[in-house]
Amino acid sequence: MTRYRTRRSLSKPPPGTTWAPYCRHKSQLTGGNRTDLLVDGTEAFPAMIEAIDGAREIVLMDSYMFAADAAGRMFKDALERKARQGVPVYLSVDGVGVISEPTSFFEDMSRSGVHVLIYRSVKPWRRSFGLFRRNHRKLLAVDGRVGFCGGINVGHQWLPLERGGLGWHDLHLRLEGPAVADLARLAASTWIVHSGVRVARGSEAPAVEAEGDDYVSILGSRERNNRHTIRQAYLHAIRAAGQYVYIANAYFLPERGMRRALRNACERGVDVRVMVPTTSDILAVQLASGAMYSRLLKYGVRIFRWRGPMMHAKSAVVDDQWATVGSFNFDHRSWRMNLEVNATIVGPRLAGELSKVFLRDLEWCDELTREKWSRRSFFTKALEWVFFQFRRFL
């Protein structure tokens, strides 16, 4: 199979870049990429299916959830078509993310030639049994040339309402260029460590040519290393902020260091805004998160609650210079335990686009004020306090 090489000479940034202070992991930057922001499953699903249909060498896909519903069948058919054409297809799903899905759904894919890995099954009799660490990534790498990552799983939640879905709001990123090789290596590493299967060995493909002008860093936590890489990137960018920090995160439970960075940014006069769902699909996280809103509002953080269908995005943009989209939540599990992946893009083009999307989304939000939040009932405050004590397990 194919080992993908990146032309690292492309990673050297031009002199005088304005985004240098925001980027902690400069050595991991790869230049010559094209990045496109995809909003909701309405844009992401067709683009991902198109990429799979165009595969010639290999398809690597990680999805925390892969449901046996309309969305899942659409991707199942695409992956099986490629496998039957002789293209190696590797799909990794999480044991918790697919716990309610029928085993026969994945067995059918295996019989069609798709290599399926259920990461850390929650069934004790399975060799891959595991309870705590999860594969929370949502990524797709095709031929080392086209890749995707973000917050969108495979499920009807991300289908639009008019197609029988739940219309969840989310963000995904499409990449072309050398950085895709890093996505492919990240996906391959899970197979190597977890199952001993080496999916990226054999003849080497030509180095991937530049496709655009974007500098991208693929930041991913692995089984045994890089546990704090994404968190460090967030902290570095927030500490460098001079104008604004816009964060959209579905499960917002920042630990002490992150809260301190947000407070310090507010004290410097930075416009810090955080978008969260009004009603989360995980009530325990919603309650635990609510316990810290009063403190954040006191610091000067502006909190906006999305009032449409579930807001599931995990993104941030700082000063039109630094942007990130991926699977990383502001919670203990993403920081300490889960396998995650975020793409960090530096420079004004994508950062400006993500900033515009964030500000546009604020029209669908209600801003939370200290006065309004203080009017919660004693019972609600007590529940929030209780769940906040268990935040490390949520």
N, C-alpha and C positions, 0 to 999 in steps of 0.2 A: 504494500500500500504506500501511501504518500507521506513523506516527512516534509513539512512546510517550512521554508526558510524565509526570513525577513531581511530586506536590505537595510541593515542597521544604519548605514550612512545617511539614510533618509531621516533618522531620528534627531539629527543635530539641528537645533532651532536656529533661525536666523538671528543675527546680532540685533540688539535693541528691542527685543520683544517686551511688550508691556505686561504680559501675563506671567513672566518668570516668578515674581514673588508669591504667586498663588499656588504654584505647583510644587508639591513636595517630592514627587517621584519623577524627576526630570530624566533620570537615566532609563526609565521604562517607557518614555515617549517614543512613538513611532510616527514619523511624518509620512506625507504622501497619501493620506486617507481621505475618503469622501464619507461624510456622515449625514444621515437624514433622520429627522425626528418623526416618529409615527405616533399618532394619537389614537388611542383605543384600538380594540380588535378590528374595528371597521377598516383601518388602514394597515394594521400589522399582519393580520391573518392572510390576506391576499398576497402581500409582499413575501411572506415566508413560504407560502405554498408555491409561488412562482420560482423562488430560489431553489426549493427542493426539486421541482420539476426540471430545472435546468442543470441539475447535478450530473457530473461526468466521472468524478473520481471518488468522492466520499462525502457522506452526510453524518455529522455529529450533532446530536440534539440532547440537551438536558431540560427537563421540565418538572418542576416540583409537583404540579398537578397535571394529569393527562386523563381527562374524563371520557367515559364511554357514552358520550352524547353527540349532538350534531357537530360540534366543533372537533371533538376527538375523532369522530369517524372521518371527517374531512382530512385531518392530518394522517390518520391511519392509512387511508387510501393512497395518499401521496407517498408516504414512506414505503408502503408495500409495492407500489408501482416501480419505484427506483430499485428496490431490492430484487424484484423479478427481472429487471433489466441488467442485473449483475453489478450494480453499484453497491459497495459496502455501506450499510446503514447501521448506525449505532444510536440507540435511544436509551437514555438513563432517566428513570422516574424515581420519585421518592416513596418509600414504604408507607409513610403517613399520608402523603399527598394523594395516593391512589388507594387508600385503605378501604374505601367503599366501592371501588370499581371491581367488576367481575374478573377473576383470573383468566377466564377464557378470552377476554378482549386482548390481552397481551400474548397469550398462547397462540392466537390466530396470527398475530404479527410475526412471532417467532417461526411459525410454520411457513410463512411467506418469505422468510429469509432475513427479516429484520433482527439484528442482535439487540435484545432487550435486557437491561440491567435494572432490577428493582433494588434501589439503594437502601440498605439497612431495613429490611422487612421487620414489621412489628409482630410477626408470627414466630414464637420461640423455637419452633422446630426447623425453621429455615437457617441455613448456614450463615446467611447475611444478617441475622437478627441484630437489632440495635435499637435503643430507645431514644437517646438524647440528640446526638448529632444528626442533622438532616441535610440533604442536598436541596437547597432552596434556590439554586440558580435557575434562570430561564434564559437559555442561550441556544443558538443554532449557528453552526459553521459549515459552509458548503464549499468543498474544493479548496479551502484555504483562501478563498477570494471574496466571498459574500458572507457576512455574518450579522447576527442579531443578538441583542441582549436588552433587558429591561425588566418590567414588572409583570408582563402578561404571561399567564399560564395558558394551557390548552383546556378550555372549558366553556360551557355556554354562558358563564357569567360575563365573558368578554364579547359575546355576540350582541349586536344591537337589538333593541326592543322589538323592532319590526320583523326581526328574524327569529323571534321567540327566545332571545337571550335576556340577560338582566341589565345589559347596558352599562357595565362597570366602566368607570373612567380610569385610564391608565396610560402610561407612556412607554414606548419601546424605541430602540435605536437600530437603524440599518447601517451597516458599515461595508465599505469596499476598500480594499487596499491591504497593505502589509499587516495592519493590526489584527486582521482576521486570523492570521496564523497563531496569535496569542490566545484567541478564543478557542481555536481547535486544540492547541496544546493543553489548555485548561480542562476541556471536556475529556481529552484522552487520558489525562492524569487520573481521573476518577476510575476509569476502567483498569488502568495499570495497578493502582493501589488496592482497589476493592475486589477485583476479580482476577488479577494477574494477566489479563488480556492486553496485549500491546497493539493498539489500533492504528498507530502511526509509524510503522517501521517499513522498510523496503526501499524501493527506488525513490530518488529525490526528484521533486518537481522543480522547474525553474523558479528562481526567486520572484516573488509577486511584485509586479510593477506598481508604481504610484498611480492612484486613481483620483486624487484630489489634493487639497492644500491643508487639510486638517491634521493637527498633531493629537494623537490619541494614546492613552495609557489604559491597558486592560488590567484592572486590579481585581484579583480573585483570591479568596482564602481557600486553602487546600487542606488535605487531611492532617498534615503534620507541620505546616509552616504558613507564613503570611496571614496569621490570624487577625492581625490588627491593621492591615494595610489600608483598607477602605476607611476605617475610622480615622486613621492618621491623616489621610488625604483630606477628609472633611474638616478636621480640626485645623490643619495648616491653612486651608483656604479661608475659613471663617476668621482666623486670627489675622490674616492679611487684608481682610475686607476693609474698604474705606468708604464705600457708598451704600451698598445694599447686600443683603443675604436673603434669598428666597428659597424656602424649603417646602417641598410637597412630600409628605410621608404618611402612609396609611396607618402605621403602628408606631406612634411617636412616644417613645419612652426613653429620652436621652439620659445617659448616666451623668454623674457629677461633673466630670471633665468637660463634657459637651455643654452642659448647662452653664458652666463657668465661662466657656468660650462665647456663648450667645450673650450672656450678661455683659462681658467685657466689650463685645462689639456694640451693644446698645450704649454703653457708657462712652464709647468713642464717637457717638452720633450716627452710627450705621443704622440704616433702615432694615430691621430684621422682621421678616414676615414668615409665618409658618401656616401651611394649609393642611388640615386634617379632616377626616370624615366626620359628619355629624353623628351618624349611626354606623358603627363598625360591624363587620360580620363576626367579630370576636368580642363579645360584650366585656369579658374580663380585661382585655387590653384597653378598651374604651374607658372603663372605670379607673384603672390604674393610671392611665394617661391623664385623666381629668384631675387627679390628685395634685398634679404639679402645675396646672394652668395658672393658679393664683400667683405662684412664685414667679413664673415666666412673665406674666402680665405686669407684675410689679417691677421686674427688670426693665420693661419697655418693649418686650417682644410682642408683636401684633399677631394674634391668632385668628385664623379664618376657618370656619367650618363649612365644608362642602355639603350642600343640601340636596344634591341630586342622588342618583344611584351611587353605590359604594365607590369612594375614591381610593384607588389601590396603588397610585403612583409612588415611586421612590426616586426623587430627583432633587437637584439643587442647582442654583446658579448664583455666582458671586461677581458683582461689578462688571458684567458684560465681558468677563475675561476667563472664567472657569466654570465649567458645567459638568454635571455627572448624571447619568441615568443608569439604573441597574436594579438589582434585587435586594439591596441592603436596606433593612429597616433600622430605625433609631431605637433598637431594643437590645437587651442583653444577649438574646439568642443569636442575632446576626453578628454581634461583635465577638462573642466568645465561642460559639458552638457551630453554627451552620456553615455550609459551603455556600459562598456568595460570589457574585461577579458584578462589577460596575465598570462602565466605560467612562473615563474622564477625558474631556475634550477641552483644550485650551485655545484661546483666541476669541475674537469678537463675533464670528459668524454664527456658530451654533449657540453660543451663550446668549447672544441677542435674540435669536429665535426662541430659545427656551424661556427667556424673560418675558417675551411677548405672550407666549402661551400661558405662563403663570398669571400675568396680569389680566388676561382675557378670562381665565378661569375664576378669578376673584368675583366676577359678575354672578357666578353661581354659588357664592359663599355669603355667609353672615359673619360679620366680625364680632368677636367676643370681647366684651368690656369687663373691667374689674367689677364694676357695679352690678352688671347683669350676672356675672359668675358667682358673686357673693350671695345671691338670692337662692341658691340651691338649698334644698331641704337638709335638715340634719341627717336624715336617713341616707340620702345620696352621698353626703360628705363622708359618712361613716363607712359606707360600702367602698368608696374610692380609697379611703385610707387602708382598709383591709386588703384590697387587691394590690395596692401599691407595695405593701410589704412582701408580696410574692412576685414582684416584677421580674426577678431574675429567672423565673420559671415560665414566663409567658412568651 
